[in-house]
Amino acid sequence: MGHLSDGGGDEVSGVVGTGRSAAATWRVHGLSVRGYRHVQQGLPCQDAWGQACAGPPGARITVLAVADGAGSRPRSEEGAHLAIRLATSVFGRHLASFTTAPGEPGEPGEGEALARLQRDAFREVVDTFLDDTRELAGDRGGPADFATTLTVLALGPGWVGHTSLGDGFVVLRAGETDGAPQFHLLPQPEPPGEYGNETTFLSSPDAASRVRIDCVRDDGVDGVLLSTDGLAQAALSTADGRGGPVPNRSFATSVLRALDRPGPDPQADADDLGALLRSHRLTALNADDKTLVRAVRGARRDRGRGLL
């Protein structure tokens, strides 16, 4: 898997749907569920997710997004849903002009061009989010009351654009080693001590300097997972001994399997995912709200069905 460019540490630095690109059809399924803590407190789910398709015929892109409202802020549920509406619309409009064709080698500078489009889209999302939340708050608060993280993934013909603010994460499936699919984590861990365990929100003054942007060029990406941090303990692992998080191969393989070979009843597949996200096993790992968006393209005939 090759990076077109990596924005580094600074500024660059509904249930089932389908998005079509020139390369293949993406089957998309996402779900947000209340965590045990919010169930006990009688609070709503403060996560959200969404998807959109954009671009001209023959070069369509699919935009996926997840958001995690800050539990300590009074209107973070509204903030998360607003962030998703803005992100899917704005990123779709900006990135629809990036038309790298599948199968062609990466042109010099195309990574910088894609990163620039993502940066411009992110700035527009932040500016509009601040304007809209000031209007919604009136004289009874401000944008900080709507604080939320945001992770956006754009799937184009032969490329992936990733933009993340806060603690959401993405797992890509691309390539095989000895017949086993390989999984890759975005964003890569920050250098030790750079930001610590702090979480940055769209309403934070330093949002523009803390966003992470990755641009990946790989025709072999055929599966993706987006998640808020409520699934970090289940979806990521440090068992490889390197210290930093890596994808949990068993979890990623399992949750993508049902889309690789969907059953006759899409609602049954959705119910299976909901049962998994609400299960005692995952609740014991993390009592926070949980959001998982998964998408696959093409068929993987060697995979069976079922979750974990």
C-alpha atoms as one frame of an Amber mdcrd trajectory, in Angstrom:
protein
   0.000   0.000   0.000   1.537   3.288  -1.056   0.990   6.738   0.395   0.441
   9.565  -2.062   1.422  11.852   0.782   1.020  12.124   4.513  -0.102  15.351
   6.109   1.945  14.650   9.232   1.060  16.163  12.565  -0.075  19.578  11.464
  -2.628  21.129   9.226  -2.212  19.356   5.991  -0.748  19.350   7.180 -30.194
   4.697   7.816 -28.422   1.678   7.774 -27.376   0.054   4.494 -26.287   1.938
   1.378 -24.254   1.556  -1.784 -21.731   3.869  -3.410 -20.366   3.342  -6.913
 -16.954   4.289  -8.278 -15.331   3.657 -11.633 -13.531   0.677 -10.145 -16.270
  -1.161  -8.289 -19.377  -0.968  -6.174 -18.893  -0.227  -2.476 -21.358  -1.907
  -0.151 -21.690   0.226   2.971 -23.236  -0.514   6.341 -22.982   1.560   9.493
 -24.460   1.640  12.972 -24.221   3.764  16.123 -25.379   2.356  19.471 -25.635
   3.772  22.976 -22.948   2.669  25.365 -23.748   1.105  28.725 -22.823   4.303
  30.547 -25.355   6.376  28.599 -28.031   3.696  28.982 -27.565   3.811  32.761
 -27.672   7.619  32.781 -30.666   7.838  30.441 -28.665   9.835  27.893 -28.923
   9.530  24.101 -26.208   8.163  21.858 -23.780  11.002  21.147 -22.121   9.283
  18.170 -23.202   9.681  14.544 -22.243   8.422  11.093 -23.143   9.114   7.474
 -22.289   8.514   3.839 -22.649  10.268   0.491 -21.721   9.700  -3.140 -20.363
  12.437  -5.400 -18.498  13.014  -8.631 -19.225  12.539 -12.322 -20.421   9.273
 -13.887 -17.496   6.913 -14.282 -15.494   8.526 -11.469 -17.831   8.448  -8.489
 -16.447   8.678  -4.965 -17.941   7.460  -1.703 -17.571   9.639   1.394 -17.943
   8.039   4.844 -17.806   9.873   8.177 -18.077   9.151  11.904 -18.331  11.631
  14.779 -18.158  11.313  18.555 -19.824  14.061  20.583 -18.011  15.060  23.769
 -19.862  13.457  26.661 -19.268  16.451  28.944 -20.890  18.970  26.578 -24.665
  19.594  26.753 -25.414  19.595  23.000 -22.748  17.248  21.672 -25.333  14.888
  20.152 -26.502  17.756  17.922 -22.888  18.633  17.188 -22.062  15.103  16.027
 -25.024  14.977  13.642 -24.256  18.466  12.312 -20.614  17.475  11.719 -21.703
  14.420   9.717 -24.112  16.406   7.531 -21.457  19.004   6.797 -18.621  16.521
   6.214 -20.445  14.256   3.763 -21.668  17.240   1.757 -18.532  19.408   1.793
 -15.975  16.640   1.280 -18.068  15.179  -1.536 -18.153  18.532  -3.294 -14.439
  19.250  -2.880 -13.084  15.777  -3.660 -15.351  15.106  -6.631 -12.855  17.104
  -8.712 -10.013  14.671  -7.948 -10.189  12.230 -10.855  -7.173   9.913 -10.702
  -8.052   6.940 -12.893  -7.673   3.391 -11.561  -4.641   1.485 -12.791  -2.548
   4.549 -13.652   0.684   5.217 -11.769   0.629   8.071  -9.313   1.493  11.353
 -10.976   4.028  13.653  -9.277   2.233  16.003  -6.934  -1.114  14.202  -6.960
  -0.793  13.437  -3.237  -0.290  17.110  -2.463  -3.291  17.975  -4.653  -5.541
  15.514  -2.826  -4.253  16.670   0.575  -4.962  20.271  -0.384  -8.545  19.419
  -1.346  -9.023  17.615   1.971  -7.536  20.538   3.886  -9.816  23.012   2.117
 -12.848  20.817   2.787 -11.932  20.475   6.451 -11.542  24.238   6.838 -14.965
  24.793   5.295 -16.513  22.201   7.623 -14.957  23.888  10.681 -15.977  27.397
   9.613 -19.549  26.342   8.868 -19.770  24.269  12.055 -18.731  27.293  14.134
 -21.178  29.601  12.330 -24.079  27.151  12.619 -23.500  26.311  16.285 -23.213
  30.002  17.226 -26.593  30.537  15.598 -28.102  27.482  17.290 -26.738  28.515
  20.691 -27.937  32.099  20.500 -27.205  33.785  23.807 -27.231  30.495  25.757
 -23.785  29.130  25.046 -21.510  28.682  22.067 -19.806  26.158  19.747 -18.063
  24.413  22.659 -21.468  23.111  23.803 -21.625  21.117  20.516 -18.083  19.696
  20.728 -17.435  16.615  18.596 -14.636  14.712  16.917 -14.776  13.921  13.192
 -13.214  11.257  10.963 -13.821  11.297   7.197 -12.836   8.706   4.591 -13.180
   9.304   0.843 -13.009   6.247  -1.434 -12.089   7.088  -5.020 -10.962   5.077
  -8.040  -7.563   3.849  -6.912  -7.135   6.233  -3.969  -8.263   6.832  -0.396
  -8.360  10.208   1.372  -8.446  10.223   5.172  -9.067  13.232   7.433  -9.260
  12.839  11.212  -9.681  15.201  14.148  -9.819  13.593  17.565  -9.612   9.909
  18.423 -11.531   8.178  15.640  -9.666   5.674  13.472  -9.805   3.781  10.172
  -8.693   0.274   9.222  -8.001  -0.507   5.548  -7.913  -4.005   4.074  -5.448
  -4.203   1.178  -3.215  -6.942  -0.132  -2.493 -10.447   1.124   0.455 -12.272
   2.665   0.439 -16.071   2.360  -3.244 -15.865   1.452  -4.189 -13.828   4.540
  -5.651 -10.317   4.081  -3.536  -7.474   5.414  -4.958  -4.636   7.523  -3.536
  -1.120   7.903  -4.340   1.528  10.521  -5.002   5.223   9.848  -3.893   7.509
  11.304  -0.538   6.126  12.336   0.269   6.815  16.005   1.665  10.264  16.817
   5.254  10.534  18.082   5.357   9.989  21.863   4.442  13.086  23.818   3.334
  15.168  20.842  -0.268  15.523  21.953  -0.557  13.038  24.813  -4.060  11.717
  25.327  -5.787  15.016  24.571  -8.819  15.004  22.275  -9.421  17.899  19.910
 -12.912  18.875  18.755 -14.291  20.825  15.800 -15.005  23.676  18.211 -11.407
  23.728  19.528  -9.345  26.827  18.622  -6.488  24.639  17.373  -8.618  22.279
  15.224  -6.918  23.358  11.971  -3.438  22.599  13.319  -4.368  19.270  14.922
  -6.155  17.593  11.987  -4.464  14.500  10.498  -4.585  13.945   6.742  -3.473
  10.809   4.880  -3.604  10.132   1.147  -3.275   6.522   0.028  -2.761   5.269
  -3.516  -3.667   1.577  -3.742  -5.978  -0.152  -6.208  -6.055  -3.118  -3.827
  -8.046  -1.501  -1.014 -11.223  -3.594  -0.917 -12.451  -3.181   2.659 -12.570
  -0.385   5.232 -13.707   0.136   8.811 -14.340   3.543  10.414 -14.936   3.811
  14.130 -15.145   6.163  17.056 -12.931   5.456  20.050 -15.592   3.317  21.755
 -14.320   0.348  19.732 -10.595   1.006  20.052 -10.006  -1.772  22.578 -11.795
  -4.339  20.384 -10.638  -3.249  16.923  -7.003  -2.437  17.746  -4.229  -4.412
  19.377  -0.692  -3.916  20.669   0.114  -7.608  20.707   2.784  -7.311  18.004
   5.257  -5.996  20.580   5.982  -2.720  18.778   4.114  -0.708  21.390   1.809
   1.196  19.042  -1.716   0.078  18.103  -2.281  -2.159  15.081  -5.510  -3.578
  13.648  -6.988  -6.576  15.426  -7.021  -9.006  12.493  -9.693 -11.264  13.991
 -12.107  -8.397  14.650 -11.615  -6.746  11.240 -11.968 -10.020   9.350 -15.124
 -10.918  11.220 -17.022  -7.649  10.835 -16.169  -7.342   7.126 -17.191 -10.953
   6.445 -20.936 -10.281   6.442 -20.534  -7.649   3.711 -18.175  -9.814   1.667
 -20.906 -12.439   1.512 -24.160 -10.709   2.540 -27.125 -12.790   3.569 -30.579
 -12.680   1.948 -31.906 -10.295   4.614 -29.882  -7.059   5.010 -31.743  -6.263
   8.219 -30.554  -9.537   9.729 -26.967  -8.531   8.985 -27.646  -5.156  10.615
 -29.166  -6.864  13.654 -26.078  -9.082  13.958 -23.810  -6.029  14.046 -26.042
  -4.299  16.588 -25.930  -7.371  18.825 -22.160  -7.420  18.597 -21.761  -3.721
  19.472 -24.107  -4.129  22.477 -22.572  -7.418  23.618 -21.280  -7.878  27.162
 -17.855  -8.698  25.774 -17.452  -5.319  24.037 -19.205  -3.435  26.845 -16.670
  -4.855  29.301 -13.886  -3.396  27.179 -15.472   0.050  26.829 -18.795   1.412
  28.151 -18.834   4.375  25.734 -21.118   4.802  22.702 -19.954   2.743  19.738
 -20.046   3.478  16.022 -18.832   1.204  13.256 -19.041   1.886   9.530 -17.852
  -0.883   7.240 -17.573  -0.995   3.454 -16.329  -3.577   0.956 -16.001  -3.714
  -2.799 -15.888  -6.733  -5.059 -16.396 -10.299  -3.877 -14.168 -12.431  -1.673
 -15.417 -15.936  -2.327 -13.084 -17.520   0.189 -14.842 -15.945   3.169 -17.726
 -17.399   5.168 -20.465 -15.403   6.859 -21.093 -14.507  10.451 -19.798 -12.223
  13.181 -17.091 -13.288  15.636
